[in-house]
Amino acid sequence: MSHPPMSHPLAEDREKLVAIRHALHAHPEVAREEAWTAAYVADRLREAGIPFEANIGGHGIVATIEGQGEGQAVSLRADMDALEITELSQLPYASQQAGKMHACGHDGHMTILLAAGMHLARSRAFAGKVHLVFQPAEERYGGAREMVAAGMLDRFPVQRIFGLHNWPGLTAGEVVVHDGPVMAGTSEFTVTFRGEGAHGAMPHMAGDPLLAGGHFMTGIQQAVARAVDPHESAVATVGSFQGGHAQNIIPQEARLTGTLRAYRTETLKLLRSRVESVAAAAAAIAGCRSAVEFDEFLCPPVVNTAAERDIMRQAASAAGLTLAPGDTRPSMAGDDFGDFLVHLPGAYAWIGNGPLRQDAGLHQPLYDFNDDIILPAAMLLARSAELALAQAR
């Protein structure tokens, strides 16, 4: 994807915006630790003359741009946090924080939202308000829910919300706005099996937590196959299985952690109940005890509403972008943008980040955000806000 023509509304800002993105990339902060990131974003908003309020639901920021005249309000959202991944890119602006990396492109998303705000603040070609939502703690820790709990929707009432995510493997600058589900709801779990422990030569003297874990591994997959409507999509993955220390000892404990994924919250809740029943059955088979814990935050699925989907598709055309051809399926990855959609209609787009390279996908150590999509993505968000407010008149 080549650089935009000088007639592009943000063309003269490209170099500055790329520098902003690189600075954010070099200083990654993980969920609930985004103090430097929030301060940096706040400084850039001050430079652009955009008023804001900080420390909303943690390190969250909401900036407000007033249009010309009275009207409704819409929000545009970007996530802020990085991941606990060691960057291997060796780029000049690579992470300066050991073991932390912007491996999901949130550095790019923040820059895109800043750019959209710069354009909207200059043009003000709309009636109403646009709120720029810089959300912390997207990666597993429920930052969207924490912002809502802190009163964000009461303090900054809106009728619609829009967001986006870069997507490696999709042609740079192409846009996907799905019908309905975009990304799955998620729920993480921990299952612990406990028994008395015994020598491996005397299995009759103890329950076997490892055996229980093995039964759970297969049983939870059978639960997905038999409890979930075959017309729905659902995934149960066990990502870790820890227990034991010697080849001839039955340990006293085994611990498994995993994730549940589905496009409906009701299906997630069904799977959570099956985790508990499968764990109890596995423990009974192996003669031990089970305990199940779920993460505090059940992350709802991201599901586009029809009117907002159409607005975002129109915005893509208005911004000179191409809607990706063919049927692009939703992803089983999660995003807590769904916590906003519990309260508001909205839409969430994917914008292509370019070819998918080995070890350079999302959450991978060689990943890097494509700077060439900053400007087109910014205009996608800006046009979405403008069209939404124009249709609300």
Secondary structure, 3 states (H helix, E strand, C coil): CCCCCCCCCCHHHHHHHHHHHHHHHHCCCECCCCHHHHHHHHHHHHHCCCCEEEEECCCEEEEEEECCCCCCEEEEEEECCEECCCCCCCCCCCCCCCCCECCCCHHHHHHHHHHHHHHHHHHCCCCCEEEEEEECCCCCCCHHHHHHHCCHHHHCCCCEEEEEEEEECCCCCCEEECCCEEEEEEEEEEEEEECCCEECCCHHHCCCHHHHHHHHHHHHHHHHHHHCCCCCCEEEEEEEEEECCCCCEECCEEEEEEEEEECCHHHHHHHHHHHHHHHHHHHHHHCCEEEEEECCCCECCEECCHHHHHHHHHHHHHCCCCECCCCCCCEEEECCCHHHHCCCCEEEEEEEEECCCCCCCCCCCCCCCCHHHHHHHHHHHHHHHHHHHHHCC
